[in-house]
Amino acid sequence: MAERDAHMKDATGNPGGRKATSKLKSHRRGTGIDIYKSDSGPARTSLAARIGSLLDPSGSEIDRSARQRAALHARPRRNAVSGGERDPPHSPGGAVSDWKEFVQSRYNAGLQFLNLENMAQDEVLKKHKLSFRGNREGAVILKLASQLTPEVKTISLANNGLSTLQSFSLLNHYLPNLANLSLQNNRLSSFKDLDRIAGRLNKGSLLRELVLLDNPLRDGEGRSLANYKSEIKRRFPALEVLDQEPVLKITFDVPSHASSSRDPKAVHVGPATFAMDMRPNVIDPEPIVTTFLLRFFAAFDADRSSLRPAYAPNATFSVSANTAIPIRARIEGLHTSPDYPNQTKLTWSGWLPNHRNLARYRDDSRSFVSLHTSGDDIISNFQKLPSTKHDLSKPENICLDAWPVPNMLPDNGAVLFITLHGQFAEEPTQGVRSFDRSFVLAAAPDGSPAKLAGWDVIILSDHLTVRAFSGSKAWAPSPLKVKDEAKALDLLAEPQQALVRQLSAQTKLNHAFAIQCLAENSWDFGRALANFSEVKDRLGPDAFL
């Protein structure tokens, strides 16, 4: 499907009603919401602008607010702070009324645009001797903004020196239909800063445009642009425009085979289970594998340096961090469940500096420095990883397969492959993570450091993947059931269920395909219907009722 694009322009002025100062001529880049735009100024021919004119005539909501603000946001000019001193408000009510005056003075109802840029220099706040200090003021502003009519669609918080979004953590609570947000030219430096608002955004959020230009989060030294975009899209899945550029999305795609032979009256009934069952662990030879794993993880949790003899001189180790929370974990509420009260205490700061998820980096050298070779290098890296506690006493939490492969070594010796899936508690938070670990082992040679330390096997290769906790139901021995469409529908919120039924009734798509079509079009019924019209001739019979 064609991607929509919008272009947000640079600001060259102050919010309406304020005197211009020489600071406006600074070399610093302006805000993404263009407060004043001279019609006689030079025409802009940036690539983003050209793309925007071709793909999205309506353009960016923030951009339209910027272009029209000078004409529509005019208000009587306010004097500077008067010479006389003014006492602070004597009651909370008086203070709230002053904040209300500020919010109303910054709102352009015609554009549904609330301009909260550069609040420290606002004339209204100066007049009332108010300042933005943190959570309390942020909550008051958002609550007052929620009372504006028509409702706010666009907010700019640019040029406020924000280093955290804690003050605006209730953004989605008060403004659930916010479509465009600018955070340009602040001091946001970590993706965790965005989690304060992204973590509270409902599934199917309407936020379509975000500006983070001129923040260390985006422009920090060594920051990978691909990683940056991936992290932002993961937190804001409905985003269409990021930093003045269109966000590429995967469209509702289907195999290109004909469906003309489908009987329109036939009802497709799929199988209830897959052809193969989920089976118990396969461990061969069990005594060696069990002994190795029990000793290894006990040492990994308590004394990692003692594992040095267990690694061959040319052994390799790498660790990857998968920070995304799996859909099944979200559906089951594992990260908000009272059964796991410490999940919110977890951070990825201890895993990301040393991880080897190459999809996050453009620099090829990362593939070398993140692959650790030799026992000393491996143990040194172990010491940098967070402390862990593995509980191997509960077999239901573990999926283990081990099998020997002959003739894999230069002397035609055999190796032992082990793959293990499970969970561990991260110290000291006691939050739970899921993990996958793969080993390649060989018999420890006589006289080797491994043999002398009491290891029957030596580690040739060790790879660890750390994941957001997702439970252990996936590998419970049982028939692998095909997801029931009715159950899939029940997992959705009622408004989304209504959209699925409406799309299914109008297109004859089964619920599974209707859910996919809507989800990949940000739960916008019009876009989903248009997308279906484009691909319906390539849909197979299994997509329809």
N, C-alpha and C positions, 0 to 999 in steps of 0.2 A: 504494500500500500504506500502511496506517496506520503512522505513525511512532511509535516507542517514545520514552518520555520518562523522565527521572529527575531528581530534585531533590536536590542536595547542600546540606546545611544548614551554618549558620555555627557555628564552634566557640566555646565559652565556657570552655574549661578546658585543663589540661595533660595530657600523657600520664600514665597511671595510675601511682600510687605517688609522685607528687611533691607537695610542698606547694603549695597555692594561694597566690598573692601578689596584692598590690594591682594589679599590672600587668594582671591579667585583667580589670579593670574599665575598661581603657582604652577610649577612643572608637573605636580602630582596629577595623575589621571582622575578624571571626574567620575561621579557616581553613575551607575547604570541606569538610573532614572533621570532623564534629562529635564531639569527643572525649567530652564529657559532655553529656547532654540530660536535664534534669529532667522527670519525668513530670507534675509539678504545674505546670509552666510554662505560659505562654499558648499556646493553639493557634495554629499558623501557617496562614495562609490565603493565602499568596502565589499568584500566578497559576501559577508553575512547579509548586508543590505540588499545586494543583487539577488541572492538566493531567496531572501524574505519576500521580495517583490514578485518573484516567480511562483513560489510555492504557497505563500500565505498572505494574500492581499490584506487580510485583517491585521496582520502583524502582531507584535508583542503587546500584551495588555499593558505592561509596564511602559513600553515605548510610546503607546498612544497616550497614556497618562502624562508622560514627559512632554510630548509635543504640544499638548493642549493646556498644560497647567498654567502658563503665563496668562492666557486669555481667560480661562474659566476659574482660576483660583485667586483672582485679584480681590483684595480686601482693603479697607481703609488703612492707611499707613499709621502705625503706632509709634508714639514717641519713644525715645530711649528712656531708660529708667529715670524717673523724676528725681530731682535733687533732694526732696524730702525723704526721710526714712519711713519705712512702712513696717508695722509690727507684724510678726508671723500670725497666721490664722489662729484664732483662739479655740477652734473646735474642729474635729475631724470633718464635719460637714462642710465647713468653710474651705478646708484644703481640697476636698473632693470637687467642690464647685470650681475651684481654680484649675484643677486638672481637667475638668470637663471643658472649661473655656479653651484650654490649650488644645485638647483633642479636636474640638469643633473647629478651631481656627486652622487646623492642619488638614481638615477633610475636604476633599473635592467630591461632592455628592454626584455630580454629573459623570465623573469618571470612576466613581467608587474607589477612589485612591486616597489612602491615608499616608501622608508624608511625615514620617518620624525621623527624618535625617537631622543630624547635627543638633540634637536637642540642647546641648550645653549653651548654644548661642541663641536660643529662642527668646524673643522679646516678651512673650506672655509669661514664660517661666521666670524670667528676670524680674518682671514687674511684681510678681507674687512671691519672689524670693524662694522659688522652688528649684529643686535639682533632682536629676535622676540618679538614685543611689543603688537600686537593686531590686530584689524580689517584690517588695511591697508596691513600689511605684509601677513596676512592670505589670503586676496583676491589676492595679487600678486602671492603667491605660487600656489594657486588653478588655476589661469589663466594660469600660466606657465605649470602646470601639465597637463592642458587640451590640450596643444600643443605638448605633448610628443607622440611619435609613437614607437611601437603600443600603443593604449590607455591604460591608467592605469586601472588595475582591482583590485589591492590590495594596501591599504595604512596602514601604522602603525604610529600612533601619540603617542605611548607609551612614558612614562618617560619624559613628558614635563611640569608637574606640572599644567596642565590645570584645572581651576575651573569652566570654562564655555566654551561653544562651539560657542560663538558669532563670534569669528574670522573665523570660518569655516561654517558659516550659508549659504554660497553659494556653499557648497560641491556638492549638487545635480545639481545645475545649470551648473557647469563646468565639473563635472564627473558623468553624468547621468547613466552610465553603471557600476559604481563601484560595485564590488561583495563582497569584504571582507574589514573589517575595524577593526583595533585594537586601543582601547583607554585605554589600560592597564596602571596601575600605574600612574594615574593622581589624581586630587582632585574633581572629579565630585560628587556632593552630592545630587542632586535633579533630578527627572525625567524631570523637566522643562528644565534642561540643554540639554537633548536629543531632546526636542521639537524643538530646533533651527535647527536641521537637519531632524528630523523625520517629522515635519510639512511641510517640503518642498519636501519630497519624493513623487514622483508620484505614483498613484495607480498602483500596479504591479511592484514596484521597484525591481531591480535585486539584492539588497543587500541580501546575503545568509549567511554571517558569521559576528559575532560581538563579540568582546572581551572587557569586562568591569571589569575584575579581578583587585583587588587591588585599588578599588575606594570606597569612603564612600557610594556611591549610592548602591553598592552591598553588601559591608561588614560592613555597619554601624550597631551599636548596636541596637538590637530590630527589625532589618529589617526582614520581612518575605520573605523567599526565594520564596514561591508560589506567593506572591504579586509582588515581583521583576520580576519574569518570566512573569507573566500576563501583567504587565505594559510594558515590553520590547516587547512582542509579539504583543500587541495592537498597538504599534508605528511602528513596523517593521513586518508586517503580512507575508512577504515572507521569513522570516528568517528560516534557516535550522540548523545552528549551533550557539549556544550561550555559551560563556565561556568554549569552548572545549567539550561541550556536545550537543547531538542532540536535536533538538526542536521537541517535539511531536506535531503532527498535526492531525486534524480531516480529514479523507479521504472522498472522494466522495462516500458516502454510499447510499445504496438503500435497500428497503424491499426485503426479500428473498422469492419472489413468482415467479412462472414460468411465462414465457411470450410466450410459444410456441403456444398458441392459437391465438396470434395476427395475424390479416390479414396484411401481409406486404404491401398491396396496399391501406389499409384504411388510411384515414386522420383523425387524432384525432382533434375534435373541442370541446373545453371545454365550460362550461357555461359562460355567460357574467357577471353574478353577483352571489354573495352568496345567500343562501336560505333566510337569514335574512337581513333586512335593518339596517343601523345605525339609531337609533331612538333618539328623543330629551331626555333631562334630565327627570329622574323620581324622584320626590321630594314628600315625604309623611312623616309627615305633613309639608307642605310648610312654613306656618308662623313661626313655631318654628325653622326650619332649616335655613331659610333666616335670621332671627333675630340673631341667634347664630353666623353664619358665618360672617356677617357684623361686629358685635361687636368684635369677636375673632381676625380677621385679622387686624382690626384697632388698637387693643391693641398690637398685635404681632409686628406690624410695628413701633408703636410709644412709647409704654410703656409696655414692656413684664412683668415686675414685677407685674403689675396690674392684671395679669392673675392668680396669686396665688390662690385666692379663687375659681376659676373655676375648679380646679382639686381636685378629691377625695383624701382622705388621703392615699389610696393604689393605686393611679393611676400610670400608666406606660407611659414612653415616650422614643422613640428611633428615630434616624435619620440615613439614609443611603445615601451615595453619589455614584451615577453612573456616572463615569467620561467619559465614552465612548460617542463619538458623533454618534448618530444614522445615519444609511445609508441614510435615506430619507432627513435628515438635510444636509448631505454632498452633496447629489444630487441637492438639492435646493439652496445650497450655503448660508445657513442661517448664518453661522459663518464668512462669508467673504462679506456679502451683505452690501452695503451702507445704507440700511434701518436699520441695526443694527451695528452702527459704533463702539460700545464699547465692542464687544465680545472678542477682543484680549486682553483687559485689565483684564479679569477675571482670577482668579487662584482658585485652590481647597484647598489652605492652611487653609482657615477658616472652612472648613467642614470636612476634613479627620481626624483630631485628635480626634474628638468625634463621628465618624460615626460607624455604626454597620453592615457593609457589611461583614458578617462572612466568605464569600468566600475568602477574602483577608488575613485572619489570620489563623495561625496554633495553636495559643494559645487559649485554650478553655476559659480561664479566661476572654478573651475579651468579651464573650457573657454576662458576668455578669456586668462588669464595664461600658459597653456601654448601658445597659438597666437601665434607670433612674426611680426610684420609689419615691413616695411622692412629694408633691407640691414644697417643698423647693429645693429638688434635681433637679427637672425639671426646675424650674425657674433659678437656678444657671447655668444649662447647656444652657438655652436660652441665657444668657448673653454672652456666649462664641461664639455663632454663628454670622455670618455676619449680618449686618443690611439689612432689606428688605423693599420693597414697593410693595404691592399687589394691583392691580387695578381690582376690581370686577364689575366695571361698564360696562364692555364689555362682554356680555354673550357668544359671539362667541368664546372667548378665554377660556371658562370654560366648563368642562364636570363634571356634578354633579349628583350623585344618592344617595338617602336617603330612608331608609325603616325601619319600626319598627319590632322588633321580640319579641313576648310575652314569658313570663315564663322563662326568662334567669337569673333572680336574685334569691337569696335565698328566698325572700318573694314572689316569682312568679311574680315579676315585669317585665315590658318590658324594652328593651334597644333600642336605635336608632342607626343604622349603617349609617355612612356618608362616601362616597368616593368622593374625589374631585381631578380633574386633571386641571392644569392651568399653569400660568407663573407669575414670579415676576421679578422686577428689583432689582439687588443687589447693595447696597450702599457701598462706594461712586462712584463706577465705572460706574453705570447705565447700566451695562451689563445685559442681559436677561437670565434667567434660566427657565427650565420647572420643575414642581414638581408634586408629588402625595401625598395626605394626607388622612389618614383614621382615623376616630374618632369612638369610642363607647361611647354613652352618656346615661345617665339615668336621671330621674326626680330629681331635686334638693330637698332634704328633707327640710321640714319646720325647720327653726332655724339654718340651716347649714350655714357655711361661704359663700357658693355659693348663697344661697337664700338671705342672708342678703346683699350681694353685687349686687343683682338684676339679678342674672342668674336663668333662669327657668330650666336649665339642668346643670348637673355636668359631667365632663369628666372622664371616667374610663380608656380609652386607647387612645393614640395619637401616630401615626407613620407618619414620614415625609420622603419621598424619594426626593432627589434633583438630577436633571438630566441635562445633556447638552441640551440646547434649541433645540426643534424640531418642534415648531409651533403647530397649532391647527386644521389642516386640517383632521387629523385622525378621529376626532369625529364629524365632520360636518354632520348633518342629511341628509342622501342620501342613495341610494342603494350602497351596498358594492361591488364595481366592482373588478372583477378578473383582475390582471395586464395584460395589453395588451403586447404581446411579442414584437411587433414592437416598442412600446414606450420604453420598457425595453432596446431594442437594441439601440435605438436612444440616450439613456442616456450615452452610452459608448463612449470612444474615438475611432476615426476612425481605428487605428491599432487593437484595441480590437474587433471592429465590424467585421473586416476582419477575425480575428481568429475564431470568433463565426460562421461566414458563412462557413468557411473552414471546421471546425469540424462538423458542421451540415450536410454539403454536403457529407462528408466522412463517417459519422456514422449514418445518418438519425435521430439524436437527434433533438428534437425541440429546439428552441432558449433558452427557459428557462433552460432546462437541460444542454445545451451546455455551457451557461454562468456559471452555477453552477460548472460544471466539470472543466472549465478553471480557474475560480476564486479560487477553492480549490486546484489547482495545480499551483498557482502563475503565471497564464497566460503563462505557458510553454506548447507549443502545443504538443511536443513530450511526455511529462509526462502525459498530459491530455489524449492523444490518448492511451497510455499504460494503464492508469487507466480505461478508458472505456472498453478496451479489457478484463480486469480482472472482471468487474462487469456486462458486457452487458447481460449475461444470467439471471441475477436477476432483470433486469429492467422491470418495468411494461409497459403496452401499452401507458400510458399517457406520457412516456418519449420520444416517437418517433413521427415523422411526420405522 
